[in-house]
Amino acid sequence: MTNIQLVQCVECRMFRPSSSVVSDNFTCDRCVLVSTLTEKITALEERIQTLERVRESESSVISLEDSLGAAGGDSQSPTPALEPSQRGEWVTTRRHTRAAKAKAKAKASPPEHTSPALHVSNRFAPLSDSPAEKPGRTLVIGDSIMRHVKLARPLGAPAAVVRCIPGARVPDIEGNLRALGQHSFSKIVVHAGANDIRLRQSEVTKNNFKEVFKLAKAMSEVVIFSGPLPMRRGDITYSRLWSLNRWMSRWCSENNVGFIDNWSTFEGKPGLLGRDGVHPTREGAALISCSIAHSLRSGLASR
């Protein structure tokens, strides 16, 4: 006779019957399906945001071209009316299309003043368009986890700059830092890694973190890495994030780099993460802000 026992799911805390031996981290089929669907929805939302930004950029360029074309069309002299035909009162006219106007404009002599060239910017480099940062500022840069992170301004100190780049991986953070050029900061806090584990190239991700540290160290006196959150997106994602957090903690300690252990702070506290199991709630973002502020004050960073 088959021995059936009840096991508790670590996600929904419901008991399920099982005839086989299961591990302590048992996840029921329903929770696995929900996690998979949530991950797909998050990916689609990121794709939609990307397409919306591209559409906004294209719309701004098209509107600018239309305004320049309208200004050029107003400066032209009106086309004289055709003379009536001698055979009768009917007059045959030609409709002037845009192609005909463009052809006539090309035959005319070029104007003395040309239109200014359009400036095209990279949507993955928000820091390149920002004004010059004041020396002594703190820069906090990361993926969408940093969306609601806010740091209080100490008395007499310049305000911290928080830059959120949704969907950013470690190479994207490096590219944005390089876009700053000769800008310098007193301290730089980097949060990334959750989007990199999808590539399943752990050694490449580790090397990317090392390259970002070299670049950030050349731009600031203090560098701090903010560790990943214990996201609930399935056992594989959870395991990869946990391994990344362990490596970051060990590597930062060995190389005298500041490290913020968000894992121990968020583990076992589901109220700090949203329904998607990825992004922190307002309370969770406030907790990350406090952890970053504490690390900046206590000097847990490389020098």
Stockholm file with secondary structure:
# STOCKHOLM 1.0

chainA/1-303         MTNIQLVQCVECRMFRPSSSVVSDNFTCDRCVLVSTLTEKITALEERIQTLERVRESESSVISLEDSLGAAGGDSQSPTPALEPSQRGEWVTTRRHTRAAKAKAKAKASPPEHTSPALHVSNRFAPLSDSPAEKPGRTLVIGDSIMRHVKLARPLGAPAAVVRCIPGARVPDIEGNLRALGQHSFSKIVVHAGANDIRLRQSEVTKNNFKEVFKLAKAMSEVVIFSGPLPMRRGDITYSRLWSLNRWMSRWCSENNVGFIDNWSTFEGKPGLLGRDGVHPTREGAALISCSIAHSLRSGLASR
#=GR chainA/1-303 SS CCCCEEEECTTTCCEEEESSCCCTTCCCHHHHHHHHHHHHHHHHHHHHHHHHHHHHHHHHHHHHHHHHHHHHHHTSCCCCCCCCCTTCSCCCCCCCCHHHHHHHHHHSCCCSSCCCCCCCCCTTCGGGGSCCCCTTCEEEEESGGGTTCCCCCCTTSCCCEEEECTTCCHHHHHHHHHHTTTCCEEEEEEECCTTTGGGCCHHHHHHHHHHHHHHHHHHEEEEEEECCCCCCSCHHHHHHHHHHHHHHHHHHHHTTCEEECHHHHHTTCGGGBCTTSSSBCHHHHHHHHHHHHHHHHHTCSCC
#=GC SS_cons         CCCCEEEECTTTCCEEEESSCCCTTCCCHHHHHHHHHHHHHHHHHHHHHHHHHHHHHHHHHHHHHHHHHHHHHHTSCCCCCCCCCTTCSCCCCCCCCHHHHHHHHHHSCCCSSCCCCCCCCCTTCGGGGSCCCCTTCEEEEESGGGTTCCCCCCTTSCCCEEEECTTCCHHHHHHHHHHTTTCCEEEEEEECCTTTGGGCCHHHHHHHHHHHHHHHHHHEEEEEEECCCCCCSCHHHHHHHHHHHHHHHHHHHHTTCEEECHHHHHTTCGGGBCTTSSSBCHHHHHHHHHHHHHHHHHTCSCC
//
